[in-house]
Every structure is written in C-alpha cells, then in structure tokens.
C-alpha cells in the first residue's frame, strides 16, 4: 500500500479517542423522566390548573431560551433540554391555580434573568427555577401563597386552604411536648395523616406534595447515576436531626411536607449550582437543611426550603474551594 | 510463588469499551522486512540518539546508527541491512520531528562488506556482574516498551541511597484494543521468567509482583506455569479491570499499596521499579542470546483493518506497510491512532514509522470516531469522580479555558497523568485532558524560561 496522499488526511484530535455514553441532553432527559411521577401526582391532586401551569412554564421557558440565544447571537441550546427542566421544576414549585400570566413572568425571569444573563447553562450562580420562585414569592405574595385543596372539585365550598407548614409553624410558638395546649393539639390534629403526606393528599406546590412520587424519581436518578446520595441524604438527615432537637412538629412531617423532598432530591442536586466533590456535597446538603429549618422555626415565612438552597448556591464556589480533593500522592 | 487478588483499589477510573476480542487469540506473526525502513533517533524518552551514519552508507542489521547521547538516552541500531538513502527530520507519532535514518533494505551489500547480522556476545547471567548486565541492557538499546520509553538501564540502576524492594511487572495492558503484551505473556512466558530473574539480580533480589488485569485469565495461567518453580518472594497480583490500571503509580498502589508522592518523586522513592512485560522479555533476549532490540510486537486492530493481528515488525516499519501486512484497510479509515484509544496519538498520515514504544496501531471507521462540539461545563463532577489522581479536573479545565494557568497550577495540574478519564466521562464533551496538557506545557515552558534566565544572570 502506498502512503496516503497528502490531500487525504485522517481526523486529528488529542486523546482520548473514546467517550462514555453520556451527554448533557441525556442527563436532562433523565431528570425529566424522574420528575414525571410527581408531575402526574400533582395533576391528579390539583387537576387542570396544574396542567395549565406546567404547560405554560415549560413552553415559556423554551421560547425565552430560544429568544435569548437569538438576541445574544449564540447557537441555540434548546437541544440540551435544560430549559424544559427549568420550566418543569418551576411549575412544580408553584401553587396550582396561580394566574397563568404570573407563571409566564416567572418563567421569563428564570431563563432570561437567572440563566441567560450569566451566559446560559453552566454559568448561572443560582438555580434558575428557585431564583424565579423567590422572585415570584416577593412580587406576587398573595397568589403565591394561595393553596388549592387537593381534589378541590370534590369540596367546592372551600377550594383553598392553609398548608401543613403554616400549621406546623404555630407549634414552635407553644410547648406541645409536655402539656399540649388545646391550640397545639388542634394544630397537630389538623395535620394530614402520614399516609396522606406520603401520597401527596395535602395542599402545597404542584410537585412537592407527593413524597412517594418524589422518592421514586430520586431512586431513578440514583440508579442512572445522574445524582449521588450525598446532598439528599445530608439535607434530609439535617432536617430530621434538627426537628428532633428543636421540637415542634414531628420529624416525619418536617420532611414530608413543604419543599424538603423536591428540594433535596431535585433542586439542591442541580449540578451547576452545587459543589463538585462528595465532601462539598455533604457540607452543602447540611447547610440547606439547617437554613431551611432555621427559617421554618424563626423566619417570617412558613417555608424556607427555596431560600435555604439559594443561600447555599451562593456558597457553593466557596465550598468547592474548601473541599478541593487531595491529589493522589500529594501531602 | 502464589497468586493473589489486588487488595488496594485506587479512586476513580473508567470502563471504556475494550474491544480486545478483535486481536485477542491472534498469535504473534513475524512481519518480513519491508522495502524501506525509517528509523527514528528519538524512540525513547530523553535526548535523541546522535546519528553516526550518513546517506550512501551501507548498514548491516544490528549495526549502530545512533549513539547514546546523554544520561537519559539509549542507542539506536539498524533493524535490517540496507543502503542509507538519507538522514532527515521525520515526523514521529506525537507530532514532533526528529532525525531519522531512511534505509533501502532492497539494496545489495557492496563487495567486501560482511553482511552477517551484528549481535552482542551471549552472557551467562548467573556469573555476569551487575555492571555487565546493566551495560548489556544499555548496549541492546532497551527502553520501556509500555509507552513512555524511559531508558531501562537508568531505571534498573537506582541512585545511591535508594533501594528497590519491589520489582513490579506491568502486564495490565488496560488500553482498549491492545493485546500485544497479553500475547507476549502467553507465547513468550519463558522469556518473561528469564528476564525477571536477570532483573532481580541487577536490582539486588527485590520481591517480584506480576500485575495482570483479571480479563486475561490465560495470561495469568501462563505466568503461573512459567513461574511455578521460582524461589523467593514472587506473587502474581490479579488486578480488577479498570482503566488506567496500567499507570505506573496506580499499579504500584494496586499491587503493594504504596503511594508515589507528587512529581518530581519517582517510583524508586517508594522502593518500586515497574517494567512492562515486553521490556522484560527484551532483556532476557539481550542477555541470553546477545540480541539487540530491533523489533517489537504491535497490535494492529480496529474496525477498519481487514485482519487485526499482533505483529512483530522491525523498528522503523512504516504504518502503511504494517497495514498492508494486515490485509489493508477495510472501508474508509477516519482515524489512525498510534497506541490505544485512551492515550494514543491520532496521526494524519500512514507515512509514520514504528518505534520501540509503538504498542498498537488502530484503524477506526467514522462510526467509531467521536466528532462533537463541546458545551459549557455543567459542573456535574463526573471528571472529578473519574480522575485517578483525584484532581478537580473541571476546575482546572475552566481555569485553562480562561488562560488562568496559575489557578490550574494551584489545582495541582502537574500531577495529571493525562490518562484521559476526565474527557472520556464528560457529558458536555469538553476536552479536559487537552486543557490539562496545555497547562502542563505552558508551566514547563515557564520553568525552562526561568531556569534559562537564572543561568544567564549567573553567567554575567
């Protein structure tokens, strides 16, 4: 065989010349798949308003992403599916029945301000869905804290109600362990049963109510090795230990109500805004759990999960620096 | 002699597609001398050999072409007899040019020239002194044949105050596709055994550990048989299948649990010498038969070569001749790789020649070649988990991307062994290994410049 003609070159690249079967879009697809059970549960309990919210947020996020990339004269990033994940996560963190124009504003904020302003996927310091949720909670406080009763169409006389967290907040004000006051006993009795908490038969955001569906999704993500156990376990364990020490509502209620499950498994585990190393992830999860519980006990909001994660997002680069791995062979 | 399982597992590592079945089971075939050989003076790590022949000379097989040129260097010999057509710079697989001797092997020997092959006098290793054996390893032109090409006589002669406690035989062959070492252990087990006994004598009777990945049970059996009656502390260590198990540092940890400190520390600093099985067999031949290192076993494989083979070809054989010996190309070749898929060099043309370190030649079709555009880092941490050196590869890559070499240095980029596990596992297809190389080259250049400046200042 003659040497190759100089015009016919082989492809050149730096090693390695092999690649694992993984891609950003596949990871995003896995997250979407993992969110399907809790999305289905939310729609089951809150009906059509939940469907509209999810559809509005996802569609708005995709359109905003496309428009931002066009305005910035950059290649389109719709294909990486991260905009769908952001839209879905935002919707799952909103109450069903929220006016749809507010969902549109929130979605534009999530993609436009929290993500693309910083340069797009990988560059955003804060979780876009949570940043948008915090923005909406401040801007539209009333609608954002108006909760549909689960299966509200069966009890048309009272469609909205308070969340279990609001009831639990009251428990910190009184000593309910020794001689429970009638008020505290009343609050405890009003809490949903453990079974209802597990399946999600309680008021709350669309995607946060069903602990069982969220756990199913988390197991899928762990099995697909999309996430590691560190952040969810550290987060939830901190919530449990805190509530055992501080009293108030029972630990299982602290974990199963509000945003702890979806926060620990889906929001805090966002790659971009959490630390890289295992040690860093443990610190991050601990911080999320601690701040969440401090807000629940002492803050003026009944729920602190979103703020806790956002605060820890800001600390993630520092945690990364503190927990830099020790190289093999280094002193 | 006993066989044990590795008790130490290093952190990280990846599982690429091994594709070893293509060339596994293909007995080593000796390739006839091609019409033209291009023998590089830089087949080893360190200074290129100093060429002592010129165009028009007739050289005889085994004749010295290039002298050892400095402490970290080895001599180069003529792999076959022929007429020197030219001495000119030629591209090596890694991209740099080095002086090479082009030999026309079809030319007849001129009258009066004794054309019999030059060999060294056989040595009785049992009676020869350590110095005689070391000189022989050097004179036979032997360097590490696993890939780095470190001069073997330097490695076998630890500096004063350092003692070799463990001689580790590297038979891991963790690179995908490659089966050359595997077949060498199967077919030349007696050579490996003899080489170990000679090296043991040179190094002052250290314990011996033969490290083989668990996916080569026949090689393990062959080594067990060959070493069955050896005396002293000899163990075959079966390593789990994990890339980069063949990396020197990781092999030392997997076999004896010792950790080599960061560069400039060497394995001898923790009492270990690691040699590739091919190198060991070459030492046996050099001592017992007086044979000079003139050929090596190379795996020619991939989905775009007609007949994947393990070929023993003369050093300096052009890739195009090697491919022709394996039945030529099958379909269109998109990528030609010198070495394995994880650390091998992609080359632009088949007009490059084999060296003492060419362990493999891979022909990949477009189906096997990954062409992609990389995305922004999503901070997923896969590279950090994959890195066998426990580096924060993502952080290094991001720093280098914004030309912040200082931050990369602070993140220990000089410890990187360029195994490719990070790039392999990156879902955003970022060329992380390439970023690390860029940082290392830049840091080395800076250190060299600082040294030159200091020397110039001292000279004033």
Interface residues (C-beta under 8 A of the other chain):
Chain A: X1 X2 X3 X4 X6 X9 X10 X11 X12 X13 X14 X15 X16 X17 X18 X19 X20 X22 X23 X24 X26 X27 X77 X80 X119 X120 X121 X122 X123 X228 X271 X272 X273 X274 X276 X277 X320 X324 X325 X326 X327 X328 X329 X330 X331
Chain B: X10 X11 X14 X16 X17 X176 X249 X253 X259 X260 X261 X262 X265 X318 X320 X321 X323 X324 X328 X329 X333 X334 X335 X336 X337 X339 X341 X342 X343 X344 X345 X346 X347 X348 X349 X350 X351 X362 X364 X369 X370 X371 X372 X375 X376 X377 X378 X379 X380 X381 X382 X384 X388 X389 X390 X391 X392 X394 X395 X411 X412 X415 X418 X420 X421 X423 X424 X425 X426 X427 X428 X429 X431 X433 X434 X437
